[in-house]
């Protein structure tokens, strides 16, 4: 294809996964989409954007044209119907130069050049998390979308490698656009953190996990490692597992009961997005033993708040933590227990890891994510200027 000039390039963005609740805007895939589309207009003035969204998705940015359907597409069946039946007609009317499928799947019937973003392949590696119909749709259509798109965007180098290993996507076709960390994630005044700790009834010292309680988070290993600490240490430093209850969470509750940890392990449930910076600031160390992540943004958010981290060395988590913490084998209870002991007793390590972590987390901005995404658009359209790979 001959090279294009940049002026007046029009991009269509499928943002139907945007949720209605404002509190979810900084969480997960929804948070990535919300923050990216609001950063894109500032990445290159030569690009213009039309955002396609359901009735529930609120996009209030005068730099973005918005085409919202009159019905909500939060439910998967409705969103799939829009993606495959209505979207091709909407794109034909709008006529963008490129369509960016912001979550996994491009429309089969559209002939407009496409880019697709893939967050992880958990629907392949953890099939029990989704109903069979959704799992089939994602597996079949994501593979097809990656093969037919001109570029594939992964949110981590780990996901990029997984796309090649699982779907056979050539590495040279994949770009990486890592998530950003919002400005709200920063060290907060000690008196504000202390007030939050009092209001929440939190102990002076605690370790923190943030995420859905589900098998891939590997929490039973963390609980056994914590239980191996002396009783006095557990009494002095509690463990908080903050997050909603996901699928197959019963083992977490059984392990707490079997190890008699109810007195020092707290389960506050889902944490609102606006409270997350306070939780990270109040914690002594973030602990994240997950065996599979698309990126692991809670780790980088905690680092931005100056909090040290212990993470597993699986999938993308070494990318998320950098040199702001320790990486440990996810199944090694003894290694996790020793690392917990270090985190509890070595304030110099915590301070050093926190300082290095803040510097590392400073690299992760939504402006950088947008720049990496625009670079992918340029490659897809064979534009003259190229800002380089992530």
ABEGO torsion letter per residue (X at the ends): XBBBBABGBBBBBBAAABBABAAAAABEAAAAAAAAAAAAAAABAABBBBBBBBAABBBBBAABBBBBBABBAABAAAAAAAAAAAAAAAAAAAGBABBBBABGBBBAABABBBBBBBABAAAAABAAABBAAAAAAAAAAAAAAAAABABBBBABAAAAAAAAAAAGBBAAABBBBBBBBBAABBBBBAAAAAAAAAAAGBBABBBBBBEBBBAAAGAAAAAAAAAABBAAAAAABBBBBBEBBBBGAAAAAAAAAAAGAAAABBBAEBBBAAAAAAAAAABABBBBABABBAAGAAAAAAAAAGBBBBBBABEAAAAAAEAABBBBBAABAAAAAAAAAAAAABAAAAAAAAAAAAAAAAABBAAAAAAAAAAAAAAAAGBABBAEBX
